[in-house]
Amino acid sequence: MTKLMLSRLQFATTTIYHFFFVPLTLGLSILLFLLELQYVRTGNDTYKRMVKFWGKLFLINFALGVATGIVQEFQFGMNWSEYSRFVGDIFGAQLAIEGLLAFFLESTFLGIWLFGWEKLPKALHAATIWLVALGSNLSAYWILVANSFMHQPVGYTINEAANRAEMYSFGALLGNPHVWYQFPHVLFAGITTAGFF
């Protein structure tokens, strides 16, 4: 077996295990927000118990998704270093935005939500899980912008002197038609997965 085939096998395995957790995280974050919203609106403790129960499962799933996602990002540098060097100016921007904006939003407010029970007003506590859901789905969007570039490259030119691709239109990446097929599909797949779960 060649190094290329081993790299593909390793990355495929990591991606498969990572994506076991992604749709459930996306869907459960929305479910948690809706359940907690009902708790705030009605004051019915049954909704609070439901949020806490499903919240524990969400936290376990989130932690496993983070662990597999970090390994996946390292593989871009280790297994696909030439690819990362060639398109890093384009591909790396979306991964950086996903990490710095969406993931930090999601993880920060997840911590506030987890430790904020009985410390925050009910409506403010519900707002934290809304921000977690927003961060989760923004994270999916940015990852899909990067993924869409791999499937349908737009907004770049090849710099022959440097032998690398360079971005010339960030708007073209955001407006990539491929992402507008993928994102709704992943969003509704997450909702469906959470519903079945």
C-alpha positions in Angstrom: 0.0 0.0 0.0 1.4 3.4 -1.0 1.7 6.5 1.3 -1.1 8.1 -0.7 -3.5 5.3 -0.1 -2.6 5.1 3.6 -3.2 8.9 3.8 -6.5 8.6 2.1 -7.6 5.7 4.3 -6.6 7.5 7.5 -8.4 10.7 6.5 -11.5 8.9 5.3 -11.6 7.0 8.6 -11.3 10.2 10.7 -13.9 12.0 8.5 -16.4 9.2 8.8 -16.0 9.1 12.6 -16.2 12.9 12.8 -19.3 13.0 10.7 -21.1 10.5 13.0 -21.3 13.3 15.5 -21.8 16.4 13.4 -25.4 16.0 12.3 -26.5 15.0 15.8 -24.7 18.1 17.3 -26.4 20.4 14.8 -29.9 18.9 15.3 -29.6 18.6 19.1 -28.5 22.2 19.5 -31.7 23.3 17.8 -33.8 20.9 19.8 -32.3 22.1 23.1 -33.1 25.7 22.2 -36.7 24.9 21.3 -37.2 22.8 24.5 -35.6 25.5 26.7 -37.7 28.2 24.9 -40.8 26.2 25.9 -39.5 26.0 29.5 -39.1 29.8 29.6 -42.5 30.4 28.0 -44.5 27.9 30.1 -42.5 27.5 33.3 -43.2 23.8 33.1 -40.4 21.9 34.8 -40.9 18.9 32.5 -39.3 21.0 29.7 -36.4 21.8 32.0 -35.8 18.1 32.8 -36.0 17.3 29.1 -33.4 20.1 28.3 -31.1 18.7 31.0 -31.4 15.1 29.8 -30.9 15.9 26.1 -28.2 18.4 27.1 -26.1 15.7 28.7 -26.2 13.7 25.5 -25.4 16.8 23.5 -22.3 17.5 25.6 -21.0 13.9 25.1 -21.6 14.1 21.4 -20.1 17.6 21.2 -16.9 16.4 23.0 -16.5 13.5 20.7 -17.1 15.7 17.6 -14.4 18.2 18.8 -11.9 15.4 19.5 -12.3 13.9 16.0 -12.4 17.3 14.3 -9.1 18.4 15.8 -7.5 15.2 14.6 -9.0 15.9 11.1 -7.5 19.4 11.0 -4.0 18.1 12.0 -4.2 15.7 9.1 -4.4 18.6 6.6 -0.9 19.6 7.7 0.5 16.1 8.1 -1.1 14.0 5.4 -2.0 16.7 2.9 0.8 19.2 3.4 1.3 19.9 -0.3 -2.4 20.5 -0.7 -2.4 22.8 2.3 0.6 24.7 0.9 -1.0 25.0 -2.6 -4.4 26.2 -1.5 -3.8 27.3 2.1 -4.4 31.0 1.3 -7.9 30.1 0.2 -8.8 27.0 2.1 -7.2 28.1 5.4 -9.3 31.3 5.6 -12.6 29.4 6.0 -11.1 27.0 8.6 -9.7 29.9 10.6 -13.0 31.8 10.5 -14.8 28.6 11.6 -12.4 28.1 14.5 -12.1 31.7 15.6 -15.7 32.8 15.1 -18.1 29.9 15.1 -16.4 27.3 17.3 -15.4 29.8 20.0 -18.9 31.3 20.0 -20.3 27.8 20.3 -17.9 26.5 23.0 -18.0 29.7 25.1 -21.7 29.9 25.3 -21.9 26.1 25.9 -19.8 26.6 29.0 -22.1 29.5 30.1 -25.1 27.4 29.4 -23.8 24.3 31.3 -22.7 26.2 34.4 -25.4 28.9 34.2 -28.4 26.9 35.5 -29.9 28.7 38.5 -27.3 31.5 38.1 -28.7 33.3 35.1 -32.3 34.5 34.5 -34.3 31.9 32.5 -34.5 34.0 29.4 -30.8 34.8 29.4 -30.0 31.1 29.9 -32.2 30.2 26.9 -30.3 32.9 24.9 -27.0 31.1 25.6 -28.3 27.8 24.1 -29.6 29.8 21.1 -26.0 31.1 20.6 -24.7 27.6 20.9 -27.1 26.5 18.1 -26.2 29.5 16.1 -22.5 28.8 16.6 -22.9 25.1 15.7 -24.7 25.9 12.4 -22.3 28.7 11.5 -19.5 26.3 12.1 -21.1 23.9 9.6 -21.6 26.7 7.1 -17.9 27.7 7.2 -16.7 24.1 6.9 -19.1 23.7 3.9 -17.7 26.8 2.3 -14.2 25.2 2.5 -15.7 21.8 1.3 -17.5 23.5 -1.6 -14.2 25.1 -2.7 -12.7 21.6 -3.0 -15.7 20.4 -5.1 -16.2 23.5 -7.2 -13.2 25.9 -6.9 -14.2 29.6 -7.4 -12.7 33.0 -6.6 -9.0 32.0 -7.1 -6.1 32.4 -9.5 -3.0 30.3 -9.9 0.2 32.2 -9.1 2.6 30.5 -11.5 5.7 32.1 -10.0 4.9 30.9 -6.4 3.2 27.7 -7.7 0.2 28.1 -5.5 -3.5 29.2 -5.7 -4.4 32.6 -4.4 -7.8 34.0 -3.5 -9.0 37.0 -5.5 -12.7 37.0 -4.4 -13.9 36.1 -0.9 -17.4 36.9 -2.0 -17.2 34.2 -4.7 -16.3 31.6 -2.1 -19.3 32.7 0.0 -21.6 32.7 -3.0 -20.3 29.4 -4.3 -23.5 27.6 -5.7 -22.2 24.3 -4.3 -22.4 25.6 -0.7 -26.1 26.5 -1.2 -26.9 22.9 -2.0 -24.8 21.4 0.8 -25.7 23.7 3.7 -29.5 23.2 3.6 -28.9 19.4 3.2 -26.6 19.3 6.2 -28.9 21.5 8.3 -32.0 19.3 7.6 -29.9 16.1 8.0 -29.0 17.4 11.5 -32.6 18.1 12.4 -33.7 14.7 11.0 -30.9 12.9 12.9 -31.8 14.6 16.2 -35.4 13.7 15.6 -34.6 10.0 15.1 -32.3 10.1 18.1 
